[in-house]
Amino acid sequence: MDPNYSKSILLMTISSLSFALMSLMVRFAGDLPLFEKVLFRNLISLIISIIIIIKYRQSFFGKPENRKYLFLRALGGLLGVMLYFYSINHLSLSDSTMLNKLSPFFVILFASMFLKEHLNKYQIGGIIVAFLASLLIIKPRFDIIVLPALMGLGSAVFAGFAYAIIRLLNLRGESAGTIVFYFSLISFIVVLPVALIQFVMPTTLQWVYLLGIGVFAGIGQILMTQAYQFARASDIAPYKYLHVLFAALIGIIFLGEQVDIFSLLGSMIIIIVFIYLYKKRCV
């Protein structure tokens, strides 16, 4: 196996575990306002990226010709995070994670648009089947109850867009530190005013959980960005599903969650589809 590909898989695996632990911290932080949680997620990531940039003498704002892509990555990532945090607060951890992890399918779509990575009939069919399977998790009822599930699906769309842009930026010579710094800075600036208006003083334990959100998010973000340096966006997309397995186990162990038969069936179909695509070497 290509050593770069192996490195990419290892980085994505550790990143997936970090993001699953971040999700747990979001739940443990309780009823603190959404924007307050997003603020701390981005603040710690911002600090981590600044340390990396200074240590390795990287650029803070990147190459001038790449800044529009850095902005688009930041915007897509921010919307994805906000919708994902909303769904975490209103769905089971496994359901919100699985909906968010439809993002690899959107990575394939956006990679074909921005990176000219080949999209064939197997991938198109897989995307359609995965979307239909996601309805088993959403359980559409055409009322406000379905809103958190739709937010989870929306988080996957924006995340897929952001991941494809990350790969594009890597190909254009931007470092992981620069990409994460740009995303964290813009997210922090956008979220800060609303977070201050809605600010609720955390308890001592909630401070710990907020710090945990930021630390695990920062580690996951840096490692995921690095993973896209060593393989095509569509090639490593399947390994993001490790997040689903980690999140499901964490939900069962720490939250006592139980997965209903429809959510389990939908999750299994989505994973089987990606395994099939991977076996076909289509992703």
Summary of the structure (lengths in Angstrom):
residues: 283
radius of gyration: 17.9
end to end distance: 16.0
largest distance: 53.0
contacts: 1018
relative contact order: 0.23
helix: 81%
strand: 0%
